[in-house]
Structure formats: C-alpha cells, structure tokens
Amino acid sequence: MSTSCKNHDSAPKVSNHNKNTEPSKKFSLNLGKPDFKSKFEDNKWSIWGGSLVKGEDGLYHMFYSRWKKELGWAWVTNSEIAHAVSESAFGPFEFKDVILPVRGVEYWDGLCTHNPTVHKFDGKYYLYYMGNTGDGKVTSSPGNLILNPVHRNNQRIGVAVADSPNGPWKRFDTPLIDISPDENTLDALMVSNPSITRRPEGGYLMVYKAVGKKRPGIWGGPVVHCVATADYPTGPFKKFDKPVFQAKDHDFPAEDPFIWYQEGKYRAIVKDMHGAFTDAGRALVLFESEDGFDWKLSDNPLVSALEIKWANGNNQEVHHLERPQLYIENGKPIVLLCASDIVDAENVIQSFNVQIPILE
C-alpha cells in the first residue's frame, strides 16, 4: 500500500490560492489547566497515548494504547489499542472495548498494536497505528526498559477503517506503510508512529518515524521522520526521501509529531527529545510549513515543558509528556491529549493520558 522513497524535488507544491493572504501573526498554542477528571489511568494497565474523535452518537471516543502493568514497560511486545468514551472531550473517560487485539503471529500486526491516531474523513473513521509481530518474548520489567529488538524492528504502519467509532473496525493484511527495499533509504529497517492530515488542495499528507540501515548493528540508524502523500486515506502513499524535524549536531532530535493544517499553514507539535530546538530541554515544541515538506520552528515554539499545571493549582513535574494529539473542532484545536508518567518510590512507572484544554 506504499511506494518506494522518491526525491523531494518531485514533491507537489501548494498553489498560491491556498496560502493565507491575511497579515501574518505569530501562531501559538496556549494551554489551559486540566481538571483531575481529565486524567485517564488504570490500576492494572499501563496507558499510553490517546487520540480523540466525536461520533454521531454525540459521545467522545478516545483510542489509546495499553498493556498489563505487571509486564513492565512492554509496549513493543504487548500493547493493544483500546477504546474509551465520555460525554465530554475533557473526560472522565470509561473503558469500553479493545478494538485491535492480538490476532496471530502470522500477521504483520498480529502481536502488538500501538500509538493510534484517529480521523474522520468524508463520513468514515480511519485509525492509523503501529503494529508488529515477532517472537513474543517480553524483555522489559518494572525498572528495566530494554526493548525486544525483533518486535522493535518489525514495526510497520497500518490503518483500520470503520463507519462508526464503535466499530466494527476493518483491519488489513498488509501494512499501509512498509519499509523500503533499498537498504540505502531512510526507512529501510522499520517505520512507525504515523500522523496524517488532509491537504488543502486535495489528498493527504503523512509524517512518520523511520529507521534506516546506514549504521551497523541490530538497532540500525539514523532515526528520522519522513513525509508521504496519497490521494486517498488508505493510500497508496508515495514517499519522499528528505527527512524533516532535523537539528544540526543532534542525533534523533524529534519524536511523536502530530500534524494538522490551520490558518494557511501546516502545523506540527513535536517532542523535543533533549533540547535540540529550545532551551527548555525535553519539551513539546511547535513547527510550521508552507507545503508539508520543508518545516521550520515556529516563532512561538514552546508548547509545554515536562509539567502539568492542574486546575487545583498543583504544578506536577512528570517523567514524560509526549504523544501529543489534538482534538480539532470547527477548524480549531480545543484539546491537547498527551501521554504522561511519573516514576514512584518503588521505581515503577505510573502512566496515564491527560486531556489539556487549549485557550483561545
């Protein structure tokens, strides 16, 4: 369902009538303070990520990753994508069902599904995600974050389709984005973590994480982000071989981009891995692009440092704040969903999803 990497010079350009002709202003995302009802967690399950869509039933449907907490940080081998609902975009959410469970080692996504992002396009619901298969061996434990390299390198990108967020969801037996056969390409080893938006001139633009084989060893490298385009939500996607969200003198500077189109430009919230883009260290930062291929840091780049400012006045420092996903209504973001965690006194990771309001 995907084609090989192409040269960036052949990337289609945005015509002038699609560009914003209003006087330029500095775009920013200003976060409000979430209530504790906007914290979605579970005593038995590690919860990661979360992507939100509103259904025709008037409910808000969140799709997220989970795995048994007793396994440790076993997302790469044991994650499944689950579904929770709420009457409000800010929660509280209640678990409803698992939509992409284990389905067999013989399938490309048969043992693990992870990092969903959900969209409604032309009356249908599309859930993009990472899936993998492998030997099924859990190599993580509480306090030990070692990944299973077989499952890590078998990561591929897929999509499930439904007429309702309540399902049923149709899965496909081949990936939407597979690795490229040429070992010199940016995505020769593995692909994961898709983000997608509709293009103003028609079609769809995707940014995804990729790992190449230019570096020796089982983990490969470099780790980059790539762009692909398609006429339809289910592809086929044409890849372009110029990496995005790069930073000079930084290896693997970015992670977890969420892309969308607003006010005449493509926008992206990106996890800054280690202070490559601002002096805030690990943080969420804002990028922008005229065409979706050439990205630059926004004028007001900092979205959030590693903290959650709760409505009760408590400013909580967290271990991670990532997997940013926006819920957009009437063309404007109103909720930022993030995966977050803390490490308790027993060195156990307690993870959750938080729904943070976005201010005008």
C-alpha positions as a Markdown table, in Angstrom:
| # | Residue | x | y | z |
|---|---|---|---|---|
| 1 | Met | 0.0 | 0.0 | 0.0 |
| 2 | Ser | 3.1 | 2.2 | -0.1 |
| 3 | Thr | 5.6 | 3.0 | -2.8 |
| 4 | Ser | 9.4 | 3.5 | -2.6 |
| 5 | Cys | 11.0 | 6.7 | -1.5 |
| 6 | Lys | 11.1 | 9.5 | -4.1 |
| 7 | Asn | 13.3 | 12.5 | -4.4 |
| 8 | His | 11.9 | 15.6 | -2.6 |
| 9 | Asp | 12.3 | 17.7 | -5.8 |
| 10 | Ser | 9.2 | 16.0 | -7.2 |
| 11 | Ala | 7.1 | 17.0 | -4.2 |
| 12 | Pro | 3.9 | 18.8 | -5.2 |
| 13 | Lys | 3.8 | 22.5 | -4.2 |
| 14 | Val | 0.9 | 24.4 | -2.6 |
| 15 | Ser | -0.7 | 26.8 | -5.0 |
| 16 | Asn | -0.9 | 30.5 | -4.1 |
| 17 | His | -4.7 | 30.5 | -3.6 |
| 18 | Asn | -4.3 | 28.0 | -0.8 |
| 19 | Lys | -1.9 | 30.3 | 1.2 |
| 20 | Asn | -3.1 | 32.7 | 3.8 |
| 21 | Thr | -3.2 | 36.2 | 2.4 |
| 22 | Glu | -4.0 | 37.9 | 5.7 |
| 23 | Pro | -1.3 | 39.8 | 7.6 |
| 24 | Ser | 1.0 | 37.3 | 9.3 |
| 25 | Lys | 0.7 | 36.8 | 13.0 |
| 26 | Lys | 2.7 | 34.6 | 15.4 |
| 27 | Phe | 0.8 | 31.4 | 15.8 |
| 28 | Ser | 0.9 | 29.7 | 19.2 |
| 29 | Leu | -0.8 | 27.1 | 21.3 |
| 30 | Asn | -1.7 | 28.2 | 24.8 |
| 31 | Leu | -2.6 | 25.5 | 27.3 |
| 32 | Gly | -5.2 | 25.8 | 30.0 |
| 33 | Lys | -5.3 | 23.8 | 33.2 |
| 34 | Pro | -6.9 | 20.4 | 33.2 |
| 35 | Asp | -9.2 | 19.1 | 36.0 |
| 36 | Phe | -8.4 | 15.7 | 37.6 |
| 37 | Lys | -11.4 | 14.3 | 35.6 |
| 38 | Ser | -9.2 | 14.8 | 32.6 |
| 39 | Lys | -6.6 | 12.2 | 33.8 |
| 40 | Phe | -7.3 | 8.8 | 32.4 |
| 41 | Glu | -5.5 | 6.0 | 34.2 |
| 42 | Asp | -5.9 | 2.4 | 35.4 |
| 43 | Asn | -4.6 | 0.4 | 38.3 |
| 44 | Lys | -4.0 | -2.8 | 36.2 |
| 45 | Trp | -3.0 | -1.3 | 32.9 |
| 46 | Ser | -0.2 | 0.9 | 31.7 |
| 47 | Ile | -1.9 | 3.5 | 29.4 |
| 48 | Trp | -0.1 | 5.4 | 26.7 |
| 49 | Gly | -1.1 | 7.9 | 24.1 |
| 50 | Gly | -4.7 | 8.7 | 23.2 |
| 51 | Ser | -6.4 | 10.1 | 20.2 |
| 52 | Leu | -9.9 | 11.6 | 20.2 |
| 53 | Val | -12.9 | 11.9 | 17.8 |
| 54 | Lys | -16.5 | 12.8 | 18.2 |
| 55 | Gly | -19.1 | 10.2 | 17.0 |
| 56 | Glu | -22.5 | 10.6 | 15.5 |
| 57 | Asp | -23.8 | 9.4 | 18.9 |
| 58 | Gly | -22.7 | 12.7 | 20.4 |
| 59 | Leu | -20.0 | 10.9 | 22.5 |
| 60 | Tyr | -16.3 | 11.5 | 22.5 |
| 61 | His | -14.3 | 8.4 | 21.6 |
| 62 | Met | -10.7 | 8.0 | 22.7 |
| 63 | Phe | -8.4 | 5.4 | 21.3 |
| 64 | Tyr | -5.3 | 4.6 | 23.2 |
| 65 | Ser | -2.5 | 2.0 | 23.9 |
| 66 | Arg | -2.5 | -0.2 | 26.9 |
| 67 | Trp | -0.6 | -3.3 | 28.2 |
| 68 | Lys | -0.6 | -5.1 | 31.6 |
| 69 | Lys | 1.2 | -3.1 | 34.2 |
| 70 | Glu | 2.8 | -6.2 | 35.7 |
| 71 | Leu | 4.8 | -6.7 | 32.5 |
| 72 | Gly | 6.8 | -3.5 | 33.0 |
| 73 | Trp | 7.4 | -1.2 | 30.0 |
| 74 | Ala | 6.3 | -3.8 | 27.5 |
| 75 | Trp | 4.7 | -1.6 | 24.9 |
| 76 | Val | 6.8 | -3.0 | 22.0 |
| 77 | Thr | 5.6 | -6.6 | 22.5 |
| 78 | Asn | 2.3 | -6.4 | 24.4 |
| 79 | Ser | 0.4 | -3.2 | 23.6 |
| 80 | Glu | -3.1 | -3.3 | 22.3 |
| 81 | Ile | -5.3 | -0.5 | 21.1 |
| 82 | Ala | -8.4 | 0.1 | 23.3 |
| 83 | His | -11.4 | 2.4 | 23.2 |
| 84 | Ala | -12.9 | 4.6 | 25.9 |
| 85 | Val | -15.9 | 7.0 | 25.8 |
| 86 | Ser | -17.0 | 10.2 | 27.5 |
| 87 | Glu | -19.8 | 12.8 | 27.3 |
| 88 | Ser | -17.1 | 15.5 | 27.3 |
| 89 | Ala | -13.9 | 15.9 | 25.4 |
| 90 | Phe | -12.3 | 16.6 | 28.8 |
| 91 | Gly | -13.5 | 13.3 | 30.4 |
| 92 | Pro | -13.9 | 11.5 | 32.5 |
| 93 | Phe | -13.4 | 8.6 | 30.1 |
| 94 | Glu | -14.6 | 5.0 | 30.7 |
| 95 | Phe | -13.1 | 1.9 | 29.0 |
| 96 | Lys | -15.4 | 0.3 | 26.5 |
| 97 | Asp | -13.6 | -2.3 | 24.5 |
| 98 | Val | -10.4 | -3.4 | 22.8 |
| 99 | Ile | -10.6 | -2.7 | 19.0 |
| 100 | Leu | -7.2 | -4.0 | 17.7 |
| 101 | Pro | -6.4 | -7.1 | 19.8 |
| 102 | Val | -3.8 | -9.8 | 19.2 |
| 103 | Arg | -4.7 | -11.8 | 16.1 |
| 104 | Gly | -1.8 | -14.1 | 15.4 |
| 105 | Val | 1.9 | -14.2 | 14.9 |
| 106 | Glu | 1.5 | -14.7 | 11.2 |
| 107 | Tyr | 0.0 | -11.2 | 10.7 |
| 108 | Trp | 2.2 | -8.1 | 10.3 |
| 109 | Asp | 0.4 | -6.5 | 13.3 |
| 110 | Gly | -0.5 | -9.8 | 14.9 |
| 111 | Leu | 1.0 | -9.4 | 18.4 |
| 112 | Cys | 1.1 | -5.7 | 19.0 |
| 113 | Thr | -0.8 | -2.6 | 18.1 |
| 114 | His | 0.3 | 0.8 | 19.4 |
| 115 | Asn | 0.2 | 4.6 | 19.1 |
| 116 | Pro | -3.1 | 5.3 | 17.4 |
| 117 | Thr | -4.2 | 8.5 | 15.7 |
| 118 | Val | -7.9 | 8.7 | 14.6 |
| 119 | His | -9.5 | 10.9 | 12.0 |
| 120 | Lys | -12.9 | 11.2 | 10.3 |
| 121 | Phe | -12.7 | 11.8 | 6.6 |
| 122 | Asp | -15.8 | 12.0 | 4.4 |
| 123 | Gly | -18.1 | 10.1 | 6.8 |
| 124 | Lys | -15.7 | 7.3 | 7.6 |
| 125 | Tyr | -13.3 | 6.8 | 10.6 |
| 126 | Tyr | -9.7 | 6.0 | 10.0 |
| 127 | Leu | -7.4 | 4.8 | 12.8 |
| 128 | Tyr | -3.7 | 4.9 | 11.9 |
| 129 | Tyr | -1.3 | 2.9 | 14.1 |
| 130 | Met | 1.9 | 1.0 | 14.5 |
| 131 | Gly | 1.7 | -2.8 | 14.5 |
| 132 | Asn | 4.3 | -5.6 | 14.8 |
| 133 | Thr | 4.9 | -9.3 | 15.3 |
| 134 | Gly | 7.9 | -11.3 | 16.4 |
| 135 | Asp | 8.9 | -13.9 | 19.0 |
| 136 | Gly | 6.6 | -12.7 | 21.7 |
| 137 | Lys | 9.3 | -12.5 | 24.3 |
| 138 | Val | 8.9 | -9.8 | 26.9 |
| 139 | Thr | 12.3 | -8.2 | 27.7 |
| 140 | Ser | 11.0 | -5.4 | 29.9 |
| 141 | Ser | 10.2 | -5.4 | 33.6 |
| 142 | Pro | 9.5 | -2.8 | 36.2 |
| 143 | Gly | 12.6 | -0.7 | 36.3 |
| 144 | Asn | 14.0 | -2.3 | 33.1 |
| 145 | Leu | 13.2 | -0.6 | 29.8 |
| 146 | Ile | 15.1 | -3.0 | 27.4 |
| 147 | Leu | 13.2 | -3.4 | 24.1 |
| 148 | Asn | 12.8 | -6.6 | 22.3 |
| 149 | Pro | 14.8 | -5.9 | 19.1 |
| 150 | Val | 12.8 | -8.3 | 16.9 |
| 151 | His | 9.5 | -6.6 | 17.6 |
| 152 | Arg | 11.1 | -3.1 | 17.5 |
| 153 | Asn | 12.4 | -3.7 | 14.0 |
| 154 | Asn | 9.2 | -5.3 | 12.8 |
| 155 | Gln | 7.2 | -2.1 | 13.4 |
| 156 | Arg | 5.1 | -1.1 | 10.4 |
| 157 | Ile | 2.3 | 1.4 | 9.8 |
| 158 | Gly | -1.3 | 0.4 | 9.3 |
| 159 | Val | -4.9 | 1.7 | 9.2 |
| 160 | Ala | -8.2 | 0.3 | 10.3 |
| 161 | Val | -11.5 | 1.7 | 8.9 |
| 162 | Ala | -15.0 | 1.9 | 10.3 |
| 163 | Asp | -18.3 | 3.5 | 9.6 |
| 164 | Ser | -18.6 | 4.3 | 13.4 |
| 165 | Pro | -16.1 | 4.8 | 16.2 |
| 166 | Asn | -18.0 | 2.0 | 17.9 |
| 167 | Gly | -16.8 | -0.3 | 15.0 |
| 168 | Pro | -16.6 | -2.9 | 13.7 |
| 169 | Trp | -13.1 | -1.9 | 12.5 |
| 170 | Lys | -11.7 | -3.5 | 9.3 |
| 171 | Arg | -8.0 | -4.4 | 9.5 |
| 172 | Phe | -5.8 | -5.1 | 6.5 |
| 173 | Asp | -3.4 | -7.9 | 6.0 |
| 174 | Thr | -0.7 | -5.7 | 4.5 |
| 175 | Pro | 0.8 | -2.5 | 6.0 |
| 176 | Leu | -0.2 | 0.9 | 4.8 |
| 177 | Ile | 3.5 | 2.0 | 5.0 |
| 178 | Asp | 6.1 | -0.7 | 4.8 |
| 179 | Ile | 9.9 | -0.5 | 4.8 |
| 180 | Ser | 11.6 | 0.4 | 1.6 |
| 181 | Pro | 13.5 | -2.5 | -0.1 |
| 182 | Asp | 16.6 | -0.3 | -0.9 |
| 183 | Glu | 18.9 | -0.6 | 2.1 |
| 184 | Asn | 20.2 | 3.0 | 1.5 |
| 185 | Thr | 16.7 | 4.6 | 2.1 |
| 186 | Leu | 15.7 | 6.4 | 5.3 |
| 187 | Asp | 13.1 | 3.7 | 6.2 |
| 188 | Ala | 14.9 | 0.5 | 5.3 |
| 189 | Leu | 14.7 | -1.0 | 8.8 |
| 190 | Met | 11.4 | 0.0 | 10.4 |
| 191 | Val | 8.5 | 2.5 | 10.2 |
| 192 | Ser | 6.1 | 3.7 | 12.9 |
| 193 | Asn | 4.1 | 6.5 | 14.6 |
| 194 | Pro | 2.1 | 7.9 | 11.7 |
| 195 | Ser | 0.4 | 11.3 | 11.7 |
| 196 | Ile | -1.8 | 12.5 | 8.9 |
| 197 | Thr | -3.8 | 15.5 | 7.7 |
| 198 | Arg | -5.9 | 16.4 | 4.7 |
| 199 | Arg | -4.1 | 18.7 | 2.2 |
| 200 | Pro | -5.9 | 21.9 | 1.3 |
| 201 | Glu | -5.6 | 21.2 | -2.5 |
| 202 | Gly | -6.8 | 17.6 | -2.0 |
| 203 | Gly | -5.3 | 14.4 | -0.9 |
| 204 | Tyr | -3.4 | 13.5 | 2.3 |
| 205 | Leu | 0.0 | 14.2 | 3.8 |
| 206 | Met | 1.6 | 11.9 | 6.3 |
| 207 | Val | 4.7 | 12.2 | 8.5 |
| 208 | Tyr | 6.1 | 9.1 | 10.1 |
| 209 | Lys | 9.0 | 7.9 | 12.1 |
| 210 | Ala | 11.6 | 5.7 | 10.3 |
| 211 | Val | 14.9 | 4.0 | 11.0 |
| 212 | Gly | 17.5 | 3.2 | 8.3 |
| 213 | Lys | 20.3 | 0.7 | 8.0 |
| 214 | Lys | 23.2 | 3.0 | 7.4 |
| 215 | Arg | 24.5 | 2.4 | 10.8 |
| 216 | Pro | 25.7 | -1.1 | 11.7 |
| 217 | Gly | 24.1 | -3.2 | 14.4 |
| 218 | Ile | 20.7 | -4.6 | 15.2 |
| 219 | Trp | 19.2 | -1.1 | 16.2 |
| 220 | Gly | 20.3 | 0.5 | 12.9 |
| 221 | Gly | 20.0 | 4.2 | 12.3 |
| 222 | Pro | 19.7 | 7.0 | 11.8 |
| 223 | Val | 16.2 | 7.6 | 13.4 |
| 224 | Val | 14.4 | 10.3 | 11.3 |
| 225 | His | 10.9 | 11.4 | 10.2 |
| 226 | Cys | 9.7 | 11.1 | 6.6 |
| 227 | Val | 6.9 | 12.5 | 4.5 |
| 228 | Ala | 4.5 | 10.6 | 2.3 |
| 229 | Thr | 1.4 | 11.7 | 0.3 |
| 230 | Ala | -1.6 | 9.9 | -1.1 |
| 231 | Asp | -4.9 | 10.7 | -2.9 |
| 232 | Tyr | -6.9 | 8.6 | -0.5 |
| 233 | Pro | -6.8 | 7.9 | 3.2 |
| 234 | Thr | -5.9 | 4.2 | 2.6 |
| 235 | Gly | -3.2 | 5.1 | 0.1 |
| 236 | Pro | -1.2 | 4.1 | -1.8 |
| 237 | Phe | 1.3 | 6.5 | -0.3 |
| 238 | Lys | 4.3 | 8.0 | -2.2 |
| 239 | Lys | 7.3 | 8.5 | -0.1 |
| 240 | Phe | 9.8 | 11.4 | -0.2 |
| 241 | Asp | 13.4 | 10.9 | 0.9 |
| 242 | Lys | 14.2 | 14.2 | 2.7 |
| 243 | Pro | 14.0 | 13.9 | 6.5 |
| 244 | Val | 12.1 | 16.5 | 8.5 |
| 245 | Phe | 12.4 | 18.0 | 12.0 |
| 246 | Gln | 16.2 | 17.8 | 11.9 |
| 247 | Ala | 18.7 | 19.8 | 14.1 |
| 248 | Lys | 22.3 | 20.4 | 13.5 |
| 249 | Asp | 24.7 | 18.5 | 15.8 |
| 250 | His | 21.8 | 16.5 | 17.2 |
| 251 | Asp | 21.1 | 12.8 | 16.6 |
| 252 | Phe | 17.4 | 11.8 | 16.8 |
| 253 | Pro | 16.2 | 15.3 | 17.9 |
| 254 | Ala | 12.5 | 14.8 | 17.4 |
| 255 | Glu | 9.7 | 12.3 | 18.2 |
| 256 | Asp | 6.0 | 11.9 | 18.1 |
| 257 | Pro | 4.9 | 14.7 | 15.7 |
| 258 | Phe | 1.2 | 15.5 | 15.3 |
| 259 | Ile | 0.4 | 17.4 | 12.1 |
| 260 | Trp | -2.6 | 19.4 | 11.0 |
| 261 | Tyr | -3.5 | 22.4 | 8.7 |
| 262 | Gln | -4.6 | 25.7 | 10.2 |
| 263 | Glu | -4.6 | 29.3 | 9.1 |
| 264 | Gly | -2.9 | 28.7 | 5.8 |
| 265 | Lys | 0.0 | 26.5 | 7.1 |
| 266 | Tyr | 0.8 | 23.0 | 8.1 |
| 267 | Arg | 1.4 | 22.8 | 11.8 |
| 268 | Ala | 3.1 | 20.2 | 14.0 |
| 269 | Ile | 3.6 | 19.6 | 17.7 |
| 270 | Val | 6.8 | 17.6 | 18.1 |
| 271 | Lys | 8.5 | 16.1 | 21.1 |
| 272 | Asp | 11.9 | 17.7 | 21.5 |
| 273 | Met | 14.0 | 14.8 | 22.7 |
| 274 | His | 16.7 | 16.7 | 24.5 |
| 275 | Gly | 16.6 | 20.4 | 24.0 |
| 276 | Ala | 17.5 | 20.5 | 20.3 |
| 277 | Phe | 15.0 | 23.3 | 19.5 |
| 278 | Thr | 14.6 | 25.4 | 22.6 |
| 279 | Asp | 16.4 | 25.9 | 25.9 |
| 280 | Ala | 13.5 | 24.1 | 27.8 |
| 281 | Gly | 15.2 | 20.7 | 27.5 |
| 282 | Arg | 12.8 | 17.9 | 26.8 |
| 283 | Ala | 9.6 | 19.6 | 25.8 |
| 284 | Leu | 6.7 | 19.8 | 23.3 |
| 285 | Val | 7.5 | 22.3 | 20.5 |
| 286 | Leu | 5.7 | 23.8 | 17.5 |
| 287 | Phe | 6.8 | 23.7 | 13.9 |
| 288 | Glu | 5.2 | 25.1 | 10.7 |
| 289 | Ser | 5.4 | 24.5 | 7.0 |
| 290 | Glu | 4.1 | 26.1 | 3.8 |
| 291 | Asp | 4.0 | 22.9 | 1.9 |
| 292 | Gly | 4.3 | 20.0 | 4.4 |
| 293 | Phe | 7.8 | 19.1 | 3.2 |
| 294 | Asp | 10.0 | 22.0 | 4.5 |
| 295 | Trp | 9.4 | 22.6 | 8.2 |
| 296 | Lys | 10.8 | 25.3 | 10.4 |
| 297 | Leu | 10.5 | 26.0 | 14.1 |
| 298 | Ser | 7.6 | 28.4 | 14.8 |
| 299 | Asp | 8.1 | 31.9 | 16.2 |
| 300 | Asn | 6.4 | 30.8 | 19.5 |
| 301 | Pro | 7.8 | 27.3 | 19.6 |
| 302 | Leu | 7.3 | 26.1 | 23.2 |
| 303 | Val | 4.0 | 24.3 | 23.9 |
| 304 | Ser | 4.9 | 22.7 | 27.2 |
| 305 | Ala | 7.8 | 21.7 | 29.4 |
| 306 | Leu | 7.7 | 18.5 | 31.4 |
| 307 | Glu | 4.9 | 19.5 | 33.7 |
| 308 | Ile | 1.2 | 19.6 | 34.1 |
| 309 | Lys | -0.4 | 22.6 | 35.6 |
| 310 | Trp | -3.6 | 21.2 | 37.2 |
| 311 | Ala | -6.7 | 23.3 | 37.8 |
| 312 | Asn | -6.3 | 23.0 | 41.6 |
| 313 | Gly | -3.1 | 25.0 | 41.4 |
| 314 | Asn | -0.7 | 22.0 | 41.6 |
| 315 | Asn | 2.2 | 22.1 | 39.1 |
| 316 | Gln | 3.2 | 18.5 | 38.7 |
| 317 | Glu | 6.6 | 17.6 | 37.2 |
| 318 | Val | 6.4 | 14.5 | 35.1 |
| 319 | His | 8.9 | 12.0 | 33.7 |
| 320 | His | 7.4 | 12.2 | 30.1 |
| 321 | Leu | 4.9 | 14.4 | 28.3 |
| 322 | Glu | 4.6 | 13.1 | 24.8 |
| 323 | Arg | 2.5 | 11.5 | 22.0 |
| 324 | Pro | 0.7 | 14.9 | 21.5 |
| 325 | Gln | -2.7 | 14.5 | 19.7 |
| 326 | Leu | -5.1 | 17.4 | 19.1 |
| 327 | Tyr | -8.8 | 17.2 | 19.1 |
| 328 | Ile | -9.9 | 19.8 | 16.5 |
| 329 | Glu | -13.5 | 21.1 | 16.3 |
| 330 | Asn | -14.7 | 23.6 | 13.6 |
| 331 | Gly | -11.1 | 24.0 | 12.4 |
| 332 | Lys | -9.6 | 24.9 | 15.8 |
| 333 | Pro | -7.7 | 22.8 | 18.3 |
| 334 | Ile | -9.6 | 22.6 | 21.6 |
| 335 | Val | -7.9 | 19.7 | 23.4 |
| 336 | Leu | -4.3 | 18.5 | 23.6 |
| 337 | Leu | -4.1 | 14.9 | 24.6 |
| 338 | Cys | -0.7 | 13.7 | 25.9 |
| 339 | Ala | 0.8 | 10.5 | 27.3 |
| 340 | Ser | 2.5 | 11.1 | 30.6 |
| 341 | Asp | 4.0 | 9.3 | 33.5 |
| 342 | Ile | 5.7 | 9.5 | 36.8 |
| 343 | Val | 8.2 | 7.1 | 38.5 |
| 344 | Asp | 7.1 | 6.2 | 42.0 |
| 345 | Ala | 9.3 | 5.4 | 45.1 |
| 346 | Glu | 9.4 | 1.7 | 44.0 |
| 347 | Asn | 10.8 | 2.7 | 40.6 |
| 348 | Val | 7.5 | 1.6 | 38.9 |
| 349 | Ile | 6.3 | 3.7 | 36.0 |
| 350 | Gln | 2.7 | 5.0 | 36.5 |
| 351 | Ser | 1.4 | 6.2 | 33.2 |
| 352 | Phe | -1.8 | 8.0 | 32.1 |
| 353 | Asn | -3.4 | 10.1 | 29.4 |
| 354 | Val | -4.2 | 13.7 | 30.1 |
| 355 | Gln | -6.7 | 16.0 | 28.2 |
| 356 | Ile | -5.4 | 19.6 | 28.4 |
| 357 | Pro | -7.7 | 22.4 | 27.3 |
| 358 | Ile | -6.4 | 24.8 | 24.6 |
| 359 | Leu | -7.1 | 28.5 | 25.2 |
| 360 | Glu | -8.2 | 31.0 | 22.5 |
